[in-house]
Amino acid sequence: MTPSAPSTSAAPTAHTATASANTNIALIKYWGKADESLMIPTTSSLSLTLDDTWTTTTVSFDGGAGDADAVRINGSAPSGTALTRVTRFLDLVRERSGIAQRASVDSTSTVPLAAGLASSAAGFAALAAAASRAAGMD
């Protein structure tokens, strides 16, 4: 499987979905912000999408996670900032969709994390697509 754009597919339950997103590599990366309040970059960016690297994420709002979201990235439970970013995003999805259940998240990437290939961008694209679809926001 080599997705060329974020893709989603419904899983067996109504509150579960899986999505994949490719990684990319920046050729020209913006430097700084021209307007901090509007988050406008000083210069434009240019990047290429890579066919052979991607992240696939499955999100389930099924109540099976207990009192906290259960998150696995490449088989390990993240902590600190990585976990906070994911749970804050899931809180936003719950708020916008009206779902109360905690989520189970399983994310796997074909590229090493922090390798300079925008693995976090692919990871969040897959998370956003899977979580919003699982929450019925598509």
CORHULIN-V57001 format. One record per run of one state. SS is the DSSP state (@ for helix, = for strand, . for the rest). FROM is the first residue (numbers start at 0). LEN is the number of residues. If there is no record, write none. Layout:
SS|FROM|LEN  SS|FROM|LEN
This chain:
.|0|6  =|6|4  .|10|5  =|15|13  .|28|4  =|32|3  .|35|4  =|39|2  .|41|4  =|45|15  .|60|9  =|69|4  .|73|2  =|75|1  .|76|3  @|79|18  .|97|6  =|103|6  .|109|9  @|118|16  .|134|4
